[in-house]
């Protein structure tokens, strides 16, 4: 596995401090982010998943804890839209240049508006996909937000709802 990807190159070029972590990716896992958290021995709220969605038909990137679900209503509101839906996997791969399970918000082929769950900003370090299945980068969430120009906002559904 190469530890140099467009994601790690973008972070390096931006002067962001990060570390690279690999794990055994399980393509059969029900929830890839939770499998990554378990494999890395990290709590799921510190291992963030990257989702690609559409708000009023326009692509956006969403970063949230691997144990939470995105609220489409909140997502649409963050980007001043009326509706939001998940992007089809093939469309996400074509837009980002990454394979599903290895989609990173960093170094995507096309820069799109990005939002990060505000609750994730409380952690000193978080893990985010490094652009390859089984590859995570660990960095300060504020550094991730700054390099991506991301909006920090409440994006997750209320638990139990």
VMD Tcl script that draws the C-alpha trace (Angstrom):
set ca {
  {0.00 0.00 0.00}
  {1.33 3.39 -0.97}
  {1.25 5.96 1.79}
  {1.43 8.78 -0.73}
  {-1.94 9.75 -2.17}
  {-3.40 12.98 -3.52}
  {-4.76 13.48 0.05}
  {-1.39 13.14 1.80}
  {0.25 15.26 -0.91}
  {-2.32 18.04 -0.36}
  {-1.73 17.98 3.41}
  {2.05 17.96 2.99}
  {1.95 20.80 0.45}
  {-0.26 22.82 2.84}
  {2.22 22.30 5.68}
  {-0.32 20.45 7.83}
  {1.05 18.22 10.61}
  {-0.41 14.71 10.27}
  {0.47 11.08 10.79}
  {-0.46 8.14 8.56}
  {-2.09 4.98 9.91}
  {-2.90 1.80 8.03}
  {-5.32 -0.98 8.92}
  {-6.80 -4.08 7.31}
  {-9.73 -2.80 5.28}
  {-12.74 -5.14 5.28}
  {-14.72 -4.70 2.05}
  {-17.58 -6.71 3.56}
  {-18.06 -4.45 6.59}
  {-21.57 -3.06 7.07}
  {-20.20 0.30 8.18}
  {-16.73 1.05 6.85}
  {-16.02 3.90 9.29}
  {-16.86 1.78 12.33}
  {-14.69 -1.04 11.00}
  {-11.82 1.46 10.60}
  {-12.28 2.72 14.17}
  {-12.24 -0.81 15.55}
  {-9.19 -1.80 13.46}
  {-7.32 1.31 14.63}
  {-8.37 0.83 18.26}
  {-9.93 4.30 18.33}
  {-13.33 5.48 19.59}
  {-15.72 5.92 16.63}
  {-16.34 9.59 17.42}
  {-12.65 10.28 16.62}
  {-12.65 8.34 13.31}
  {-14.49 10.54 10.84}
  {-16.15 9.31 7.67}
  {-16.28 11.22 4.42}
  {-19.60 11.26 2.56}
  {-20.41 12.78 -0.79}
  {-23.88 14.26 -1.16}
  {-25.93 16.54 -3.35}
  {-27.62 19.71 -2.10}
  {-30.14 20.96 -4.64}
  {-28.29 18.81 -7.19}
  {-24.84 20.30 -6.46}
  {-22.04 18.14 -4.96}
  {-20.86 18.66 -1.41}
  {-18.54 16.79 0.94}
  {-19.56 15.93 4.51}
  {-17.24 14.81 7.33}
  {-18.75 13.33 10.48}
  {-18.04 10.77 13.21}
  {-18.21 7.20 11.94}
  {-20.88 6.25 14.50}
  {-23.32 9.00 13.47}
  {-25.68 9.62 10.56}
  {-25.97 12.84 8.58}
  {-29.25 14.77 8.79}
  {-30.23 15.64 5.23}
  {-32.34 18.53 6.52}
  {-29.39 20.02 8.45}
  {-27.03 19.39 5.53}
  {-29.30 21.22 3.10}
  {-29.63 24.14 5.54}
  {-25.84 24.46 6.00}
  {-25.43 24.97 2.25}
  {-28.56 27.15 1.99}
  {-30.39 24.52 -0.04}
  {-33.85 23.02 0.02}
  {-33.00 19.33 -0.16}
  {-30.08 16.96 0.18}
  {-29.45 13.37 -0.78}
  {-26.52 10.98 -0.85}
  {-24.52 10.88 -4.07}
  {-24.49 7.59 -5.99}
  {-21.22 5.68 -5.32}
  {-20.15 5.72 -8.99}
  {-20.71 9.49 -9.17}
  {-18.75 10.01 -5.94}
  {-15.83 7.98 -7.32}
  {-15.84 9.89 -10.61}
  {-16.00 13.29 -8.88}
  {-13.37 12.62 -6.19}
  {-10.97 10.32 -8.01}
  {-11.13 7.90 -5.05}
  {-12.81 4.52 -4.60}
  {-15.71 4.17 -2.14}
  {-14.18 3.11 1.18}
  {-11.15 5.26 0.37}
  {-12.76 8.65 -0.29}
  {-10.87 11.44 1.41}
  {-11.99 15.06 1.63}
  {-8.38 16.02 0.85}
  {-6.97 16.06 -2.68}
  {-10.21 15.36 -4.51}
  {-10.14 15.80 -8.30}
  {-12.65 18.63 -8.02}
  {-12.92 20.93 -4.98}
  {-16.47 21.04 -3.62}
  {-18.01 22.84 -0.65}
  {-17.28 20.89 2.53}
  {-18.86 20.73 5.99}
  {-17.49 19.05 9.11}
  {-19.58 18.05 12.12}
  {-19.08 20.71 14.80}
  {-18.89 18.09 17.56}
  {-15.77 16.60 15.96}
  {-13.97 19.91 16.45}
  {-13.73 19.26 20.22}
  {-11.18 16.45 19.80}
  {-7.46 17.32 19.79}
  {-6.86 14.82 16.95}
  {-9.17 12.97 14.56}
  {-8.70 10.29 11.92}
  {-9.90 10.98 8.37}
  {-9.54 8.79 5.29}
  {-6.20 9.34 3.58}
  {-7.39 8.57 0.05}
  {-7.05 4.80 0.01}
  {-8.93 1.88 1.53}
  {-7.15 1.01 4.78}
  {-5.33 4.36 5.06}
  {-6.19 7.07 7.61}
  {-4.52 10.36 8.43}
  {-4.54 11.67 11.99}
  {-4.57 15.44 12.41}
  {-6.10 18.30 14.37}
  {-9.71 18.87 13.25}
  {-9.07 22.62 13.05}
  {-6.23 21.98 10.58}
  {-8.56 19.82 8.49}
  {-11.24 22.51 8.57}
  {-8.77 25.22 7.56}
  {-7.10 23.35 4.70}
  {-10.50 22.34 3.29}
  {-12.16 25.72 3.88}
  {-14.89 23.66 5.55}
  {-17.90 24.92 7.45}
  {-18.19 23.51 10.99}
  {-21.86 22.89 11.72}
  {-24.28 20.54 13.47}
  {-24.87 17.92 10.79}
  {-25.83 14.71 12.56}
  {-29.25 13.32 13.31}
  {-30.30 13.34 16.94}
  {-29.55 9.96 18.46}
  {-32.65 7.89 19.03}
  {-34.63 9.83 16.41}
}
mol new
graphics top color blue
foreach p $ca { graphics top sphere $p radius 0.5 }
foreach p [lrange $ca 0 end-1] q [lrange $ca 1 end] { graphics top cylinder $p $q radius 0.2 }
display resetview
